[in-house]
């Protein structure tokens, strides 16, 4: 019986560190202001002071991606001299975890 108890107890002990490793895993976050299509010729002409017209209206939400998965929408805000984002919509915790880990 003691070996059965050890087998049951060990997975529980391993779960904590596994979750902790997951929580500490670095991810890439991107806040997308908008997009535009350019021809190579236009890209080569870009220089300091060039302007790009994006497909996003000023009042539209920005999109927040984590590891190439859209997880939230946000509005741009200024925080002192910095630009930031205020989350206006976010997917559920379950959906975010599924998207980030590709679990079903």
KATATA-V704427 format. One record per residue. SS is DSSP state (H for helix, E for strand, C for the rest). NEAR is the number of other ideal C-beta (glycine too) atoms within 10 Angstrom. D_LAST is the distance of its C-alpha to the last C-alpha in Angstrom with 1 decimal. Layout:
SS/NEAR/D_LAST, SS/NEAR/D_LAST
This chain:
C/5/34.5, H/6/34.4, H/7/32.2, H/8/29.6, H/9/29.8, H/9/29.3, H/9/26.2, H/9/24.7, H/10/25.9, H/10/24.8, H/9/21.0, H/8/21.6, H/8/23.9, H/10/21.5, H/10/18.6, H/9/20.9, H/9/21.7, H/10/18.2, H/10/17.2, H/10/20.5, H/9/19.9, H/11/16.7, H/7/18.8, C/7/21.5, C/10/19.6, C/6/21.4, C/9/19.7, C/8/21.5, E/12/22.3, E/11/24.1, E/14/26.0, E/13/27.0, C/14/30.3, C/14/30.4, C/10/30.8, C/10/33.7, C/6/34.5, C/11/37.4, C/8/39.4, H/7/40.2, H/7/43.8, H/12/42.7, H/9/40.6, H/9/43.6, H/10/45.8, C/11/43.7, C/6/45.5, C/4/46.1, C/5/46.5, C/9/44.7, C/5/42.8, C/11/39.5, C/7/38.8, C/12/35.2, C/10/33.5, C/15/32.8, C/8/35.3, C/7/36.5, C/6/35.2, C/13/31.7, C/16/28.6, E/18/27.5, E/17/23.9, E/21/22.2, E/16/19.7, E/15/17.9, C/15/17.2, C/8/17.6, E/15/15.2, E/13/17.4, E/19/16.8, E/19/20.3, E/16/23.7, E/18/26.9, E/13/30.6, E/13/32.9, E/10/35.3, E/8/38.1, E/9/38.3, C/6/41.8, C/5/42.2, E/7/38.5, E/11/35.9, E/12/32.8, E/18/30.0, E/10/29.5, E/13/26.0, E/12/26.5, E/10/22.9, E/13/19.6, C/16/16.1, C/9/14.7, H/8/13.9, H/9/10.4, H/12/9.9, H/15/11.8, H/12/10.0, H/14/6.6, H/17/9.1, H/15/11.0, H/11/8.9, C/8/6.6, C/8/3.8, C/4/0.0
